[in-house]
């Protein structure tokens, strides 16, 4: 099977069924992303490498939870951030800006709560995206879920790159508005994630 051609959703479904090949492809796609999230918060590169490995081990051992996830990068981002905080609490690593974190540590939510918020955010995003017009929905999915560039999306959908950009931007605006009105507690998580990955929500 050529796993490289499968969508994240299919890979995650196969992972949840114990398919090691699918998991290796997920690891290949996201190891650099996870390492970047972790390394941005740690003072030591070796610590970042160790925690990155731990995150993927955790994903495999809890693979039954992966089935049905559609905004995997958001979920993975939260897991990565939580693992850094957990390691810090155990005094296994030094975090950049450690003095500031010491002052704010009591305000950081427990991992279980962040897991809940990540799942809840994922569910809200799915519902909003499903209600988008077809072209907008496809542009968002290919861009944010599949990680494709605007040029690739334009070719796949036979539309211009400008149309792709406009549709993705409008989809993000609608997500933001929906969360502002119905789930303000999730809006911060979404904005924090998109801000760290240079997505425009203006």
Buried (B, 14 or more C-beta within 10 A) or exposed (E): EEBEEBEBBBBBBBBBEEBEBBBBBBBEBBBEBBBBBBBEBBEEEEBBBBBBBBBBEEBBEEBEEBEEBBBBBBBBBBBBBBBBBBBBEEEEBEBEEEEEBEEEEEEBEEBEEBBEBBBBBBBBBBEBBEEBEEEBBBBBBBBBBBEBEBEBBBEBBEBEBEBBBBBBBBBBEBBBEBBEEEBEEBBEBBBEBBEEBEBEBE
